Amino acid sequence: MKLLFILFSACVLLCHGVFGVGEFTVSLTEGDFVTLHTGVKTNHQYRIRWYFNDIRIAQITGNLCKTCKDVQCDEIFRDRLELDNQTGSLTITSIMTADAGHYKLKILGSPSSEKIFNVTVHDQMKIVPVKERETVTLCTGLYNHPDDFMRWHFNDTLIAEINGHPNKICTDVQCEDGDERFRDRLKLDNQTGSLTITNTRNTDSGLYKLQINSSSCSIIRSFSVTVTDSHLETPAQDLVLYNMEAVCVSAVLFVLAVTFGFAVTCCVCRKHKQKK
């Protein structure tokens, strides 16, 4: 039986502008790493400020690069903010649901500009169970964005890549440092970047990392895949089978008890009639 797992299909848009110039929507899941790009190189000519729900959380002024010192800000992010001194891009590590909100970027200089990133964070399971010889698809949640740069790594080995050109898609051994264990078993959707593994094996278990780069942001997402022996029953299945067996045994015992009781009753009645 072929089983298809599709994760994060609800995330239709990720890292793309939808409301017009300077405003973007970013859809994430817990545990992601995201970098919000400024699109500029500072060279100390710009003053850059980042705000989260109107609280200033990071800034670059001249040679000084600071992340938030505000108590409220520190309670939210607590050592999870990184600011690129050259570009002013903001990285948030180990995303949590509390990080969802409006991130505003103000670039003060000549010219000045402003960007708004509307960030949503979904609480979804990224542990993917699959049985041997079944098919699993790790879904990016992206649609119709073939210009994004995407890379798939398995236990830190590059196994698939889309580099922004439809005709330049590599899978497995075609990629640099490719792993031959997946030979002819990987399929890469060149429109979405979703990765499909066919005829799964126990050796496919491990950590899969997806790196997505676009003009507005970069995301690193992890998937933990566990491949189990197809002949082994899961604990839930074992419990169901155990309960079914218990019910069957109880039913048989009940029927035997009723039959035995009926036989005894008939025997007593027959003896009673003979005495009369």
MIDOSE-1310 file (N, C-alpha, C; in nm, 2 decimals, decimal comma, always signed):
residues 276
mkll	+0,08/-0,12/+0,00/+0,00/+0,00/+0,00/+0,09/+0,12/+0,00; +0,05/+0,22/-0,08/+0,13/+0,34/-0,09/+0,07/+0,45/+0,00; +0,15/+0,50/+0,08/+0,11/+0,60/+0,18/+0,18/+0,73/+0,15; +0,10/+0,84/+0,14/+0,16/+0,97/+0,10/+0,14/+1,07/+0,21
filf	+0,25/+1,11/+0,27/+0,24/+1,22/+0,38/+0,27/+1,35/+0,32; +0,18/+1,45/+0,33/+0,21/+1,58/+0,28/+0,20/+1,68/+0,40; +0,31/+1,74/+0,43/+0,32/+1,83/+0,54/+0,31/+1,97/+0,50; +0,25/+2,05/+0,59/+0,25/+2,19/+0,58/+0,17/+2,24/+0,45
sacv	+0,08/+2,16/+0,40/+0,01/+2,20/+0,28/-0,08/+2,33/+0,30; -0,10/+2,36/+0,42/-0,19/+2,48/+0,45/-0,11/+2,61/+0,43; +0,03/+2,60/+0,42/+0,11/+2,72/+0,41/+0,12/+2,75/+0,26; +0,02/+2,82/+0,20/+0,02/+2,85/+0,06/+0,13/+2,95/+0,02
llch	+0,15/+3,05/+0,11/+0,25/+3,15/+0,08/+0,35/+3,15/+0,19; +0,48/+3,17/+0,14/+0,59/+3,17/+0,24/+0,69/+3,26/+0,18; +0,72/+3,37/+0,25/+0,83/+3,46/+0,21/+0,80/+3,53/+0,08; +0,68/+3,58/+0,06/+0,65/+3,65/-0,07/+0,56/+3,76/-0,04
gvfg	+0,58/+3,87/-0,11/+0,50/+3,99/-0,10/+0,36/+3,97/-0,15; +0,26/+4,01/-0,08/+0,12/+3,99/-0,12/+0,04/+4,12/-0,11; +0,08/+4,21/-0,03/+0,00/+4,33/-0,01/+0,05/+4,45/-0,08; +0,16/+4,44/-0,16/+0,21/+4,55/-0,23/+0,36/+4,57/-0,20
vgef	+0,41/+4,68/-0,25/+0,55/+4,71/-0,23/+0,59/+4,73/-0,08; +0,69/+4,66/-0,04/+0,73/+4,67/+0,10/+0,66/+4,59/+0,21; +0,56/+4,51/+0,17/+0,49/+4,43/+0,27/+0,49/+4,29/+0,23; +0,52/+4,20/+0,32/+0,54/+4,06/+0,29/+0,47/+3,97/+0,40
tvsl	+0,44/+3,85/+0,35/+0,38/+3,76/+0,45/+0,48/+3,64/+0,46; +0,51/+3,60/+0,58/+0,60/+3,49/+0,60/+0,54/+3,38/+0,69; +0,52/+3,26/+0,63/+0,46/+3,15/+0,71/+0,56/+3,05/+0,75; +0,56/+3,03/+0,89/+0,67/+2,95/+0,95/+0,60/+2,84/+1,03
tegd	+0,68/+2,74/+1,07/+0,64/+2,64/+1,17/+0,74/+2,65/+1,29; +0,70/+2,60/+1,40/+0,79/+2,60/+1,52/+0,92/+2,53/+1,50; +1,03/+2,59/+1,54/+1,16/+2,53/+1,53/+1,23/+2,58/+1,41; +1,17/+2,66/+1,31/+1,23/+2,71/+1,20/+1,34/+2,82/+1,23
fvtl	+1,43/+2,84/+1,15/+1,52/+2,95/+1,15/+1,49/+3,04/+1,03; +1,47/+3,17/+1,06/+1,43/+3,26/+0,95/+1,52/+3,38/+0,95; +1,55/+3,43/+0,83/+1,63/+3,56/+0,82/+1,54/+3,65/+0,73; +1,51/+3,77/+0,79/+1,44/+3,87/+0,72/+1,54/+3,96/+0,65
htgv	+1,53/+3,97/+0,52/+1,63/+4,05/+0,44/+1,59/+4,20/+0,43; +1,70/+4,28/+0,44/+1,67/+4,42/+0,42/+1,68/+4,46/+0,27; +1,77/+4,38/+0,20/+1,79/+4,41/+0,06/+1,89/+4,52/+0,03; +1,97/+4,56/+0,13/+2,07/+4,66/+0,12/+2,20/+4,62/+0,19
ktnh	+2,31/+4,68/+0,15/+2,43/+4,67/+0,22/+2,46/+4,80/+0,29; +2,47/+4,80/+0,42/+2,47/+4,92/+0,50/+2,60/+5,01/+0,47; +2,72/+4,95/+0,47/+2,84/+5,03/+0,45/+2,84/+5,15/+0,55; +2,76/+5,14/+0,66/+2,75/+5,24/+0,76/+2,69/+5,37/+0,71
qyri	+2,62/+5,36/+0,59/+2,55/+5,48/+0,54/+2,40/+5,49/+0,58; +2,35/+5,38/+0,63/+2,21/+5,38/+0,67/+2,20/+5,35/+0,82; +2,09/+5,40/+0,87/+2,05/+5,37/+1,01/+1,93/+5,27/+0,99; +1,95/+5,15/+1,05/+1,85/+5,05/+1,04/+1,79/+5,01/+1,17
rwyf	+1,65/+5,01/+1,17/+1,58/+4,97/+1,30/+1,48/+4,86/+1,27; +1,47/+4,77/+1,36/+1,38/+4,66/+1,35/+1,28/+4,67/+1,47; +1,15/+4,66/+1,44/+1,05/+4,66/+1,54/+0,96/+4,53/+1,53; +0,92/+4,48/+1,65/+0,83/+4,37/+1,66/+0,71/+4,42/+1,74
ndir	+0,59/+4,42/+1,67/+0,47/+4,48/+1,73/+0,50/+4,61/+1,80; +0,57/+4,70/+1,73/+0,60/+4,84/+1,77/+0,70/+4,84/+1,88; +0,77/+4,73/+1,92/+0,88/+4,73/+2,01/+1,01/+4,73/+1,94; +1,10/+4,82/+1,96/+1,22/+4,81/+1,89/+1,31/+4,70/+1,94
iaqi	+1,35/+4,61/+1,85/+1,43/+4,49/+1,90/+1,57/+4,49/+1,84; +1,60/+4,57/+1,74/+1,74/+4,57/+1,69/+1,76/+4,70/+1,61; +1,89/+4,74/+1,61/+1,92/+4,86/+1,53/+2,07/+4,86/+1,49; +2,10/+4,93/+1,38/+2,24/+4,96/+1,34/+2,25/+5,11/+1,32
tgnl	+2,34/+5,17/+1,39/+2,36/+5,31/+1,38/+2,51/+5,33/+1,36; +2,56/+5,37/+1,25/+2,70/+5,39/+1,22/+2,77/+5,26/+1,24; +2,87/+5,25/+1,32/+2,94/+5,13/+1,35/+2,88/+5,04/+1,45; +2,77/+5,09/+1,52/+2,72/+5,01/+1,63/+2,60/+4,92/+1,58
cktc	+2,61/+4,80/+1,62/+2,51/+4,70/+1,59/+2,45/+4,64/+1,72; +2,33/+4,66/+1,74/+2,27/+4,62/+1,87/+2,14/+4,55/+1,85; +2,12/+4,44/+1,93/+1,99/+4,37/+1,94/+1,93/+4,43/+2,06; +1,80/+4,39/+2,08/+1,72/+4,46/+2,18/+1,78/+4,45/+2,32
kdvq	+1,76/+4,55/+2,40/+1,79/+4,56/+2,54/+1,67/+4,57/+2,62; +1,56/+4,60/+2,56/+1,43/+4,62/+2,63/+1,40/+4,49/+2,70; +1,35/+4,50/+2,83/+1,32/+4,39/+2,91/+1,21/+4,30/+2,84; +1,10/+4,37/+2,79/+0,99/+4,30/+2,73/+1,04/+4,22/+2,61
cdei	+1,13/+4,29/+2,53/+1,18/+4,22/+2,41/+1,27/+4,10/+2,45; +1,35/+4,12/+2,55/+1,44/+4,01/+2,59/+1,36/+3,89/+2,64; +1,25/+3,92/+2,71/+1,17/+3,81/+2,76/+1,11/+3,72/+2,64; +1,08/+3,79/+2,53/+1,02/+3,72/+2,41/+1,13/+3,64/+2,34
frdr	+1,24/+3,70/+2,30/+1,33/+3,64/+2,22/+1,45/+3,58/+2,29; +1,49/+3,63/+2,40/+1,60/+3,57/+2,48/+1,71/+3,50/+2,40; +1,81/+3,58/+2,36/+1,93/+3,53/+2,29/+1,89/+3,46/+2,16; +1,78/+3,49/+2,09/+1,75/+3,42/+1,97/+1,75/+3,52/+1,85
leld	+1,80/+3,64/+1,87/+1,81/+3,74/+1,76/+1,96/+3,75/+1,72; +1,98/+3,76/+1,58/+2,11/+3,78/+1,53/+2,09/+3,89/+1,42; +2,18/+3,99/+1,42/+2,17/+4,10/+1,33/+2,30/+4,11/+1,25; +2,28/+4,11/+1,11/+2,40/+4,11/+1,02/+2,45/+4,26/+1,02
nqtg	+2,57/+4,28/+1,05/+2,63/+4,41/+1,06/+2,65/+4,47/+0,92; +2,66/+4,39/+0,82/+2,68/+4,44/+0,68/+2,55/+4,47/+0,61; +2,45/+4,39/+0,63/+2,32/+4,41/+0,56/+2,21/+4,46/+0,65; +2,22/+4,44/+0,78/+2,11/+4,47/+0,87/+2,00/+4,37/+0,87
slti	+2,02/+4,26/+0,80/+1,92/+4,15/+0,80/+1,91/+4,09/+0,94; +1,78/+4,05/+0,97/+1,75/+4,00/+1,11/+1,72/+3,85/+1,10; +1,80/+3,78/+1,19/+1,77/+3,63/+1,20/+1,71/+3,60/+1,33; +1,61/+3,52/+1,33/+1,54/+3,47/+1,45/+1,56/+3,32/+1,45
tsim	+1,62/+3,26/+1,55/+1,64/+3,12/+1,56/+1,54/+3,05/+1,65; +1,52/+2,92/+1,62/+1,42/+2,84/+1,70/+1,29/+2,91/+1,72; +1,22/+2,94/+1,60/+1,10/+3,01/+1,60/+0,99/+2,95/+1,70; +0,92/+3,03/+1,77/+0,81/+2,98/+1,86/+0,68/+3,06/+1,82
tada	+0,57/+3,00/+1,86/+0,44/+3,06/+1,83/+0,43/+3,21/+1,88; +0,50/+3,24/+1,99/+0,50/+3,37/+2,05/+0,57/+3,47/+1,96; +0,64/+3,42/+1,86/+0,72/+3,51/+1,77/+0,63/+3,56/+1,65; +0,51/+3,51/+1,64/+0,42/+3,56/+1,54/+0,38/+3,70/+1,56
ghyk	+0,37/+3,78/+1,45/+0,33/+3,92/+1,46/+0,39/+4,00/+1,35; +0,39/+4,13/+1,37/+0,44/+4,23/+1,27/+0,58/+4,27/+1,29; +0,66/+4,25/+1,20/+0,80/+4,30/+1,20/+0,82/+4,41/+1,11; +0,86/+4,52/+1,16/+0,87/+4,64/+1,07/+1,02/+4,68/+1,06
lkil	+1,07/+4,70/+0,94/+1,20/+4,74/+0,91/+1,20/+4,89/+0,86; +1,28/+4,97/+0,93/+1,29/+5,11/+0,89/+1,44/+5,13/+0,85; +1,46/+5,18/+0,73/+1,59/+5,21/+0,68/+1,60/+5,36/+0,66; +1,68/+5,43/+0,74/+1,69/+5,57/+0,74/+1,82/+5,61/+0,67
gsps	+1,80/+5,68/+0,56/+1,92/+5,73/+0,48/+1,87/+5,80/+0,36; +1,95/+5,78/+0,25/+1,91/+5,85/+0,13/+1,92/+5,74/+0,02; +1,81/+5,68/-0,03/+1,67/+5,72/+0,02/+1,64/+5,63/+0,14; +1,53/+5,67/+0,21/+1,47/+5,60/+0,32/+1,37/+5,50/+0,27
seki	+1,35/+5,39/+0,34/+1,25/+5,29/+0,30/+1,19/+5,22/+0,42; +1,09/+5,15/+0,40/+1,02/+5,07/+0,51/+0,97/+4,94/+0,45; +0,98/+4,84/+0,53/+0,93/+4,71/+0,50/+0,85/+4,65/+0,62; +0,75/+4,58/+0,59/+0,67/+4,51/+0,69/+0,66/+4,36/+0,66
fnvt	+0,70/+4,28/+0,76/+0,69/+4,13/+0,74/+0,58/+4,08/+0,84; +0,47/+4,03/+0,79/+0,37/+3,97/+0,87/+0,40/+3,82/+0,89; +0,44/+3,79/+1,01/+0,49/+3,65/+1,03/+0,38/+3,57/+1,11; +0,35/+3,46/+1,06/+0,26/+3,36/+1,12/+0,35/+3,24/+1,16
vhdq	+0,31/+3,18/+1,27/+0,39/+3,06/+1,32/+0,29/+2,95/+1,34; +0,30/+2,83/+1,28/+0,21/+2,72/+1,29/+0,27/+2,62/+1,38; +0,19/+2,56/+1,47/+0,23/+2,45/+1,56/+0,19/+2,32/+1,49; +0,29/+2,26/+1,42/+0,26/+2,14/+1,34/+0,37/+2,04/+1,37
mkiv	+0,33/+1,91/+1,36/+0,43/+1,81/+1,38/+0,52/+1,79/+1,26; +0,65/+1,78/+1,28/+0,74/+1,76/+1,17/+0,81/+1,63/+1,19; +0,75/+1,54/+1,27/+0,81/+1,40/+1,28/+0,72/+1,32/+1,19; +0,79/+1,26/+1,09/+0,71/+1,19/+0,99/+0,74/+1,04/+1,00
pvke	+0,63/+0,96/+1,04/+0,65/+0,81/+1,05/+0,61/+0,75/+0,91; +0,68/+0,65/+0,87/+0,65/+0,59/+0,74/+0,70/+0,44/+0,75; +0,63/+0,35/+0,69/+0,67/+0,21/+0,69/+0,76/+0,18/+0,56; +0,84/+0,08/+0,58/+0,93/+0,04/+0,47/+0,85/+0,02/+0,34
retv	+0,91/+0,06/+0,23/+0,85/+0,04/+0,09/+0,74/+0,14/+0,06; +0,70/+0,22/+0,16/+0,60/+0,32/+0,13/+0,66/+0,45/+0,08; +0,58/+0,54/+0,03/+0,63/+0,67/-0,03/+0,60/+0,78/+0,07; +0,69/+0,87/+0,09/+0,67/+0,99/+0,17/+0,71/+1,12/+0,10
tlct	+0,63/+1,22/+0,11/+0,65/+1,35/+0,05/+0,67/+1,46/+0,16; +0,78/+1,52/+0,16/+0,81/+1,64/+0,25/+0,78/+1,76/+0,17; +0,67/+1,83/+0,22/+0,61/+1,94/+0,14/+0,67/+2,07/+0,19; +0,71/+2,16/+0,10/+0,76/+2,29/+0,13/+0,65/+2,39/+0,17
glyn	+0,53/+2,37/+0,12/+0,42/+2,47/+0,14/+0,42/+2,58/+0,04; +0,52/+2,57/-0,06/+0,53/+2,68/-0,16/+0,46/+2,63/-0,29; +0,40/+2,73/-0,36/+0,33/+2,71/-0,48/+0,37/+2,81/-0,58; +0,40/+2,77/-0,70/+0,43/+2,86/-0,81/+0,54/+2,97/-0,78
hpdd	+0,64/+2,92/-0,72/+0,76/+3,01/-0,69/+0,89/+2,94/-0,73; +0,90/+2,91/-0,86/+1,02/+2,84/-0,91/+1,15/+2,91/-0,90; +1,14/+3,04/-0,88/+1,27/+3,12/-0,88/+1,34/+3,11/-0,74; +1,27/+3,06/-0,64/+1,33/+3,04/-0,51/+1,45/+2,94/-0,52
fmrw	+1,55/+2,97/-0,44/+1,66/+2,87/-0,43/+1,63/+2,78/-0,31; +1,64/+2,65/-0,34/+1,61/+2,55/-0,24/+1,71/+2,44/-0,24; +1,74/+2,39/-0,12/+1,84/+2,28/-0,10/+1,78/+2,19/+0,01; +1,79/+2,06/-0,02/+1,76/+1,95/+0,07/+1,88/+1,88/+0,12
hfnd	+1,90/+1,87/+0,25/+2,01/+1,79/+0,31/+1,96/+1,68/+0,39; +2,03/+1,56/+0,38/+1,99/+1,45/+0,47/+2,12/+1,42/+0,56; +2,10/+1,44/+0,69/+2,21/+1,43/+0,78/+2,33/+1,50/+0,73; +2,31/+1,63/+0,69/+2,41/+1,73/+0,65/+2,47/+1,69/+0,51
tlia	+2,42/+1,60/+0,44/+2,46/+1,57/+0,30/+2,36/+1,62/+0,20; +2,41/+1,70/+0,10/+2,32/+1,76/+0,00/+2,27/+1,65/-0,09; +2,13/+1,64/-0,10/+2,07/+1,53/-0,18/+1,98/+1,59/-0,29; +1,94/+1,71/-0,28/+1,86/+1,77/-0,39/+1,87/+1,92/-0,39
eing	+1,85/+1,98/-0,50/+1,87/+2,13/-0,51/+1,79/+2,18/-0,63; +1,73/+2,30/-0,61/+1,67/+2,38/-0,72/+1,74/+2,52/-0,70; +1,81/+2,56/-0,81/+1,89/+2,68/-0,80/+1,83/+2,80/-0,87; +1,70/+2,80/-0,90/+1,64/+2,92/-0,96/+1,61/+2,90/-1,11
hpnk	+1,66/+2,79/-1,17/+1,63/+2,77/-1,31/+1,57/+2,63/-1,33; +1,46/+2,63/-1,40/+1,38/+2,50/-1,41/+1,47/+2,39/-1,47; +1,57/+2,42/-1,55/+1,65/+2,31/-1,61/+1,77/+2,28/-1,54; +1,78/+2,34/-1,42/+1,90/+2,31/-1,34/+1,86/+2,25/-1,20
ictd	+1,81/+2,13/-1,21/+1,76/+2,06/-1,09/+1,84/+1,94/-1,07; +1,91/+1,92/-0,96/+1,98/+1,80/-0,93/+1,92/+1,72/-0,82; +1,93/+1,59/-0,83/+1,89/+1,50/-0,73/+2,00/+1,40/-0,70; +2,01/+1,36/-0,58/+2,10/+1,26/-0,53/+2,24/+1,27/-0,59
vqce	+2,29/+1,17/-0,66/+2,43/+1,17/-0,71/+2,47/+1,28/-0,80; +2,36/+1,34/-0,86/+2,39/+1,45/-0,95/+2,44/+1,57/-0,88; +2,40/+1,58/-0,75/+2,44/+1,70/-0,67/+2,58/+1,67/-0,61; +2,65/+1,78/-0,58/+2,78/+1,77/-0,52/+2,77/+1,71/-0,38
dgde	+2,86/+1,62/-0,36/+2,85/+1,54/-0,23/+2,73/+1,46/-0,22; +2,67/+1,42/-0,33/+2,54/+1,34/-0,32/+2,56/+1,21/-0,25; +2,45/+1,15/-0,20/+2,45/+1,02/-0,13/+2,38/+0,92/-0,22; +2,45/+0,81/-0,25/+2,40/+0,71/-0,35/+2,29/+0,63/-0,29
rfrd	+2,27/+0,64/-0,16/+2,17/+0,55/-0,09/+2,03/+0,58/-0,15; +2,01/+0,69/-0,21/+1,88/+0,73/-0,26/+1,87/+0,71/-0,41; +1,96/+0,64/-0,47/+1,97/+0,63/-0,62/+1,83/+0,59/-0,68; +1,78/+0,68/-0,77/+1,65/+0,66/-0,84/+1,53/+0,65/-0,75
rlkl	+1,54/+0,70/-0,63/+1,43/+0,70/-0,54/+1,38/+0,84/-0,49; +1,45/+0,94/-0,54/+1,41/+1,08/-0,51/+1,34/+1,15/-0,63; +1,23/+1,22/-0,59/+1,16/+1,30/-0,69/+1,15/+1,44/-0,64; +1,18/+1,54/-0,72/+1,18/+1,68/-0,67/+1,08/+1,76/-0,76
dnqt	+0,98/+1,82/-0,70/+0,89/+1,90/-0,77/+0,95/+2,04/-0,81; +0,98/+2,06/-0,93/+1,05/+2,19/-0,97/+0,96/+2,31/-0,96; +0,83/+2,30/-0,93/+0,75/+2,41/-0,90/+0,74/+2,45/-0,75; +0,74/+2,35/-0,67/+0,73/+2,37/-0,53/+0,85/+2,34/-0,44
gslt	+0,94/+2,25/-0,50/+1,05/+2,21/-0,42/+1,03/+2,10/-0,33; +0,90/+2,05/-0,33/+0,87/+1,93/-0,24/+0,95/+1,81/-0,28; +0,99/+1,74/-0,18/+1,08/+1,62/-0,20/+1,00/+1,49/-0,17; +1,00/+1,40/-0,27/+0,94/+1,27/-0,25/+1,04/+1,16/-0,25
itnt	+1,03/+1,07/-0,15/+1,12/+0,95/-0,14/+1,03/+0,83/-0,16; +1,07/+0,75/-0,26/+0,99/+0,63/-0,29/+1,06/+0,51/-0,24; +0,98/+0,40/-0,22/+1,03/+0,27/-0,17/+1,13/+0,29/-0,05; +1,07/+0,35/+0,05/+1,16/+0,39/+0,17/+1,22/+0,27/+0,24
rntd	+1,34/+0,29/+0,30/+1,41/+0,19/+0,37/+1,44/+0,24/+0,51; +1,49/+0,15/+0,59/+1,53/+0,19/+0,73/+1,64/+0,29/+0,73; +1,73/+0,28/+0,63/+1,84/+0,37/+0,62/+1,80/+0,51/+0,58; +1,67/+0,53/+0,55/+1,63/+0,66/+0,51/+1,59/+0,74/+0,64
sgly	+1,58/+0,68/+0,75/+1,55/+0,74/+0,88/+1,66/+0,85/+0,91; +1,61/+0,96/+0,96/+1,71/+1,07/+1,00/+1,65/+1,21/+0,98; +1,74/+1,30/+0,99/+1,70/+1,44/+0,98/+1,72/+1,50/+0,84; +1,61/+1,55/+0,79/+1,61/+1,62/+0,66/+1,59/+1,77/+0,68
klqi	+1,69/+1,85/+0,62/+1,68/+1,99/+0,64/+1,65/+2,06/+0,50; +1,56/+2,15/+0,50/+1,52/+2,23/+0,38/+1,57/+2,37/+0,40; +1,65/+2,42/+0,31/+1,69/+2,56/+0,31/+1,62/+2,63/+0,19; +1,55/+2,74/+0,22/+1,48/+2,82/+0,12/+1,54/+2,96/+0,12
nsss	+1,58/+3,01/+0,01/+1,63/+3,15/+0,00/+1,54/+3,22/-0,11; +1,49/+3,33/-0,07/+1,42/+3,42/-0,16/+1,47/+3,56/-0,14; +1,42/+3,66/-0,22/+1,47/+3,79/-0,21/+1,43/+3,86/-0,08; +1,32/+3,81/-0,02/+1,27/+3,88/+0,11/+1,32/+3,81/+0,23
csii	+1,34/+3,68/+0,23/+1,38/+3,61/+0,35/+1,44/+3,47/+0,32; +1,50/+3,41/+0,42/+1,56/+3,28/+0,41/+1,51/+3,20/+0,53; +1,48/+3,07/+0,50/+1,42/+2,98/+0,60/+1,50/+2,85/+0,61; +1,52/+2,80/+0,72/+1,57/+2,66/+0,74/+1,47/+2,58/+0,82
rsfs	+1,43/+2,47/+0,76/+1,32/+2,39/+0,83/+1,37/+2,24/+0,83; +1,33/+2,18/+0,94/+1,38/+2,04/+0,96/+1,26/+1,94/+0,97; +1,28/+1,82/+0,91/+1,19/+1,71/+0,91/+1,26/+1,59/+0,97; +1,20/+1,53/+1,07/+1,25/+1,40/+1,12/+1,17/+1,29/+1,07
vtvt	+1,24/+1,20/+0,99/+1,17/+1,09/+0,93/+1,21/+0,96/+1,00; +1,11/+0,88/+1,03/+1,14/+0,75/+1,09/+1,07/+0,64/+1,01; +1,15/+0,55/+0,96/+1,11/+0,44/+0,88/+1,11/+0,31/+0,96; +0,99/+0,25/+0,97/+0,98/+0,13/+1,06/+0,96/+0,01/+0,97
dshl	+0,98/-0,11/+1,03/+0,97/-0,24/+0,96/+0,82/-0,25/+0,92; +0,79/-0,28/+0,80/+0,65/-0,30/+0,76/+0,58/-0,42/+0,82; +0,66/-0,51/+0,87/+0,60/-0,63/+0,93/+0,57/-0,61/+1,08; +0,62/-0,50/+1,14/+0,60/-0,48/+1,28/+0,47/-0,40/+1,30
etpa	+0,39/-0,44/+1,39/+0,27/-0,37/+1,42/+0,30/-0,26/+1,52; +0,23/-0,15/+1,51/+0,25/-0,04/+1,60/+0,18/-0,07/+1,73; +0,22/+0,00/+1,84/+0,16/-0,03/+1,97/+0,01/-0,01/+1,97; -0,04/+0,09/+1,89/-0,19/+0,11/+1,88/-0,25/-0,01/+1,82
qdlv	-0,19/-0,06/+1,71/-0,24/-0,17/+1,64/-0,24/-0,30/+1,73; -0,13/-0,31/+1,80/-0,12/-0,43/+1,90/-0,24/-0,42/+2,00; -0,27/-0,30/+2,05/-0,37/-0,28/+2,15/-0,51/-0,32/+2,09; -0,53/-0,27/+1,97/-0,66/-0,31/+1,90/-0,67/-0,46/+1,88
lynm	-0,56/-0,52/+1,83/-0,57/-0,66/+1,81/-0,59/-0,74/+1,95; -0,52/-0,69/+2,05/-0,54/-0,75/+2,18/-0,68/-0,74/+2,23; -0,74/-0,62/+2,21/-0,88/-0,60/+2,26/-0,97/-0,69/+2,18; -0,95/-0,70/+2,04/-1,03/-0,78/+1,96/-1,02/-0,93/+2,00
eavc	-0,90/-0,98/+2,03/-0,88/-1,11/+2,08/-0,95/-1,14/+2,21; -0,94/-1,04/+2,30/-1,01/-1,05/+2,43/-1,16/-1,06/+2,42; -1,22/-0,98/+2,33/-1,36/-0,98/+2,30/-1,40/-1,12/+2,25; -1,32/-1,17/+2,15/-1,35/-1,30/+2,09/-1,35/-1,41/+2,19
vsav	-1,25/-1,41/+2,27/-1,24/-1,51/+2,38/-1,35/-1,50/+2,47; -1,39/-1,38/+2,51/-1,50/-1,36/+2,61/-1,63/-1,41/+2,54; -1,65/-1,39/+2,42/-1,77/-1,43/+2,35/-1,78/-1,58/+2,34; -1,67/-1,65/+2,31/-1,66/-1,79/+2,30/-1,69/-1,85/+2,44
lfvl	-1,63/-1,80/+2,55/-1,66/-1,85/+2,68/-1,81/-1,83/+2,72; -1,86/-1,72/+2,68/-2,00/-1,69/+2,71/-2,09/-1,79/+2,64; -2,06/-1,82/+2,51/-2,14/-1,92/+2,44/-2,13/-2,05/+2,50; -2,01/-2,09/+2,54/-1,99/-2,22/+2,60/-2,06/-2,23/+2,74
avtf	-2,06/-2,12/+2,81/-2,13/-2,12/+2,94/-2,28/-2,14/+2,92; -2,33/-2,06/+2,83/-2,48/-2,07/+2,80/-2,52/-2,21/+2,75; -2,43/-2,27/+2,67/-2,46/-2,40/+2,61/-2,45/-2,51/+2,73; -2,35/-2,49/+2,81/-2,34/-2,58/+2,93/-2,46/-2,57/+3,02
gfav	-2,50/-2,45/+3,05/-2,61/-2,43/+3,14/-2,74/-2,48/+3,08; -2,75/-2,47/+2,95/-2,87/-2,52/+2,89/-2,88/-2,67/+2,89; -2,76/-2,73/+2,87/-2,75/-2,88/+2,88/-2,78/-2,93/+3,01; -2,73/-2,86/+3,12/-2,75/-2,91/+3,26/-2,90/-2,90/+3,29
tccv	-2,96/-2,79/+3,24/-3,11/-2,77/+3,27/-3,19/-2,88/+3,21; -3,16/-2,91/+3,08/-3,23/-3,02/+3,01/-3,22/-3,15/+3,08; -3,10/-3,17/+3,13/-3,07/-3,30/+3,20/-3,15/-3,31/+3,33; -3,16/-3,20/+3,40/-3,23/-3,20/+3,53/-3,38/-3,22/+3,50
crkh	-3,43/-3,15/+3,40/-3,57/-3,17/+3,37/-3,61/-3,31/+3,33; -3,52/-3,37/+3,25/-3,54/-3,51/+3,20/-3,55/-3,60/+3,32; -3,46/-3,59/+3,42/-3,46/-3,68/+3,54/-3,58/-3,65/+3,62; -3,63/-3,53/+3,63/-3,75/-3,50/+3,70/-3,87/-3,56/+3,65
kqkk	-3,88/-3,57/+3,51/-3,99/-3,63/+3,45/-3,99/-3,78/+3,47; -3,87/-3,84/+3,46/-3,86/-3,98/+3,48/-3,90/-4,03/+3,62; -3,88/-3,95/+3,72/-3,92/-3,98/+3,86/-4,07/-3,97/+3,87; -4,13/-3,88/+3,80/-4,28/-3,88/+3,80/-4,34/-4,00/+3,74
